[in-house]
Amino acid sequence: MGPHLATPYGAAAKIWNGTINYVICFLIIYKIDNGRDSRDVALYWSGATVTGQFVLFVGALTGSFSGSLQPSVWINLVFLVLPLVVIFKFLIKPRIDVKVEM
């Protein structure tokens, strides 16, 4: 574990990712399994994950521990790219709960 995760922000990020995002992932699976539209929940999860990763990268690269970062920190890029793919997928996909009348 990197020293930047021992900071107050790092602790809050670990708690958020370990509880809230975990529950949101189960909610997405539940909605998909029951044939409901999971667009709103998936976009919320993606936005929260991208925002958290962006703040983590900026804080880790410019903070007081930037000199002691290991190359393994860059594995977090996966957690930045995957939610961006989900965002673009759901933004392109038409909503099924909104009917367009001609």
The 8 nearest C-alpha neighbors of each residue, nearest first, counted from 0:
[[1, 2, 4, 5, 3, 72, 69, 71],
 [0, 2, 3, 4, 68, 5, 69, 72],
 [1, 3, 4, 5, 0, 64, 6, 67],
 [4, 2, 1, 5, 6, 64, 9, 59],
 [3, 5, 9, 2, 6, 1, 10, 0],
 [6, 4, 2, 3, 9, 10, 7, 1],
 [5, 7, 9, 4, 8, 3, 10, 2],
 [6, 8, 10, 9, 11, 5, 4, 12],
 [9, 7, 11, 10, 6, 12, 4, 5],
 [8, 10, 4, 12, 6, 7, 11, 5],
 [9, 11, 7, 13, 8, 12, 4, 5],
 [12, 10, 8, 14, 9, 13, 15, 7],
 [13, 11, 9, 15, 10, 14, 16, 8],
 [12, 14, 10, 16, 11, 15, 17, 9],
 [13, 15, 17, 11, 12, 16, 18, 10],
 [16, 14, 12, 19, 18, 13, 17, 11],
 [17, 15, 20, 13, 14, 18, 12, 19],
 [16, 18, 14, 15, 13, 21, 19, 20],
 [17, 19, 21, 15, 16, 20, 14, 22],
 [18, 20, 22, 15, 21, 16, 23, 17],
 [19, 21, 23, 16, 22, 18, 24, 17],
 [20, 22, 18, 24, 19, 23, 17, 25],
 [23, 21, 25, 19, 24, 20, 18, 26],
 [22, 24, 26, 20, 25, 21, 19, 27],
 [25, 23, 27, 21, 26, 22, 20, 28],
 [24, 26, 28, 22, 23, 27, 29, 21],
 [25, 27, 23, 29, 24, 28, 30, 22],
 [26, 28, 24, 30, 25, 29, 37, 31],
 [29, 27, 25, 31, 26, 30, 32, 24],
 [30, 28, 26, 32, 27, 31, 25, 33],
 [29, 31, 35, 27, 33, 32, 28, 37],
 [30, 32, 28, 34, 33, 29, 35, 27],
 [31, 33, 29, 30, 34, 28, 35, 27],
 [34, 32, 30, 31, 35, 29, 28, 36],
 [35, 33, 31, 32, 30, 36, 29, 37],
 [36, 34, 30, 33, 31, 37, 32, 29],
 [35, 37, 38, 30, 34, 31, 95, 96],
 [36, 38, 40, 30, 27, 39, 41, 35],
 [37, 39, 41, 36, 40, 42, 89, 94],
 [40, 38, 42, 41, 37, 43, 36, 44],
 [39, 41, 43, 42, 37, 38, 44, 27],
 [42, 40, 44, 38, 43, 39, 37, 45],
 [41, 43, 45, 39, 44, 40, 86, 46],
 [44, 42, 40, 46, 41, 45, 47, 39],
 [45, 43, 41, 47, 42, 46, 48, 40],
 [46, 44, 82, 42, 48, 43, 47, 41],
 [45, 47, 43, 49, 48, 44, 42, 50],
 [46, 48, 50, 44, 45, 49, 51, 43],
 [47, 49, 51, 45, 46, 50, 44, 52],
 [50, 48, 52, 46, 51, 79, 47, 53],
 [51, 49, 53, 47, 48, 52, 46, 54],
 [52, 50, 48, 54, 49, 53, 47, 55],
 [51, 53, 55, 49, 54, 50, 56, 79],
 [52, 54, 50, 56, 55, 51, 49, 57],
 [53, 55, 57, 51, 52, 56, 58, 50],
 [54, 56, 52, 58, 53, 57, 59, 51],
 [57, 55, 59, 53, 58, 54, 60, 52],
 [56, 58, 54, 60, 59, 55, 61, 53],
 [59, 57, 55, 62, 61, 56, 60, 54],
 [58, 60, 56, 62, 57, 65, 61, 55],
 [59, 61, 65, 57, 58, 56, 62, 64],
 [60, 62, 58, 59, 65, 57, 63, 64],
 [63, 61, 58, 59, 64, 65, 60, 57],
 [62, 64, 65, 61, 66, 59, 3, 60],
 [65, 63, 66, 62, 67, 3, 59, 68],
 [66, 64, 60, 62, 67, 59, 68, 63],
 [65, 67, 64, 68, 63, 60, 62, 69],
 [66, 68, 64, 65, 69, 2, 1, 63],
 [69, 67, 65, 66, 70, 64, 72, 1],
 [68, 70, 71, 72, 67, 1, 73, 66],
 [71, 69, 72, 73, 68, 74, 67, 75],
 [70, 72, 73, 69, 74, 75, 68, 1],
 [73, 71, 70, 74, 69, 75, 68, 1],
 [72, 74, 75, 71, 76, 70, 77, 69],
 [75, 73, 76, 72, 71, 77, 78, 70],
 [76, 74, 73, 78, 77, 72, 79, 52],
 [75, 77, 79, 74, 78, 73, 80, 52],
 [76, 78, 80, 75, 79, 81, 74, 73],
 [79, 77, 75, 76, 81, 80, 82, 52],
 [78, 80, 76, 77, 49, 81, 82, 52],
 [79, 81, 83, 77, 82, 78, 76, 84],
 [80, 82, 84, 83, 78, 79, 77, 85],
 [83, 81, 45, 85, 84, 80, 79, 86],
 [84, 82, 86, 80, 85, 81, 87, 79],
 [83, 85, 81, 87, 82, 86, 88, 80],
 [86, 84, 82, 88, 83, 87, 89, 81],
 [87, 85, 83, 89, 84, 88, 42, 90],
 [86, 88, 90, 84, 85, 89, 91, 83],
 [89, 87, 85, 86, 91, 90, 84, 92],
 [90, 88, 92, 86, 91, 87, 38, 85],
 [89, 91, 87, 92, 88, 86, 93, 42],
 [92, 90, 89, 88, 87, 93, 86, 94],
 [91, 93, 89, 90, 88, 94, 87, 38],
 [94, 92, 91, 95, 90, 89, 97, 96],
 [95, 93, 96, 97, 92, 38, 36, 98],
 [94, 96, 97, 93, 36, 98, 92, 35],
 [95, 97, 94, 98, 36, 93, 35, 99],
 [98, 96, 95, 94, 99, 93, 100, 36],
 [99, 97, 100, 96, 95, 94, 101, 93],
 [98, 100, 97, 101, 96, 95, 94, 93],
 [101, 99, 98, 97, 96, 95, 94, 93],
 [100, 99, 98, 97, 93, 95, 96, 94]]
